[in-house]
């Protein structure tokens, strides 16, 4: 399958991830912390220092997961993390959550030259647990992505929508369904 502008989604069980440290796996252990359930219902978690490397061929990537952040004004956030793209540190791309959060982007970088890249996350943990759910990456233009999972954006030109579809305040596309059910007794 070759499409113009896919975003490939790699579950935490994908071999593109390399794990270092005492990571453990779980199936939907943290459930929905407010922003949706884990992709394919799997997570890698860590409760002490460790790291991961996500390797891909393309122009950018991000790593998503779940956490319950505790923010100590003296010691800083727990759990905490550092991200590196091709060995250079990159800043946190989002706000730090104030409570339990799922589908949170820990690291992200776009706009790299097309090629082989690594996105690395180093977990710095005092007492909390950090969970990794997935990575998403922009593959090289025209790359054969096989049967990989892809994210479809609402601007994808391969799809057209009837006038029944509307944009929500979160920027999602929604449709009201009116379903009738007939039961023969």
Buried (B, 14 or more C-beta within 10 A) or exposed (E): EEBEEBBBBBBBEBEBBEBBBEBEEBEEBBEEBEEEBBBBEBBBBBBBBBBBBBBBEBBBBBBBBBBBBEEEEEEEBBBBBBBBBEEEEBEBBEEEBEEBBBBBEBBBBEEBEEEEBBBBBBBBBBEBBBBBBBBBBBBBEEBEBEEBBBEEEEEBEEEEEEEEEEEEEEEEEEEEEEEEEEEEE
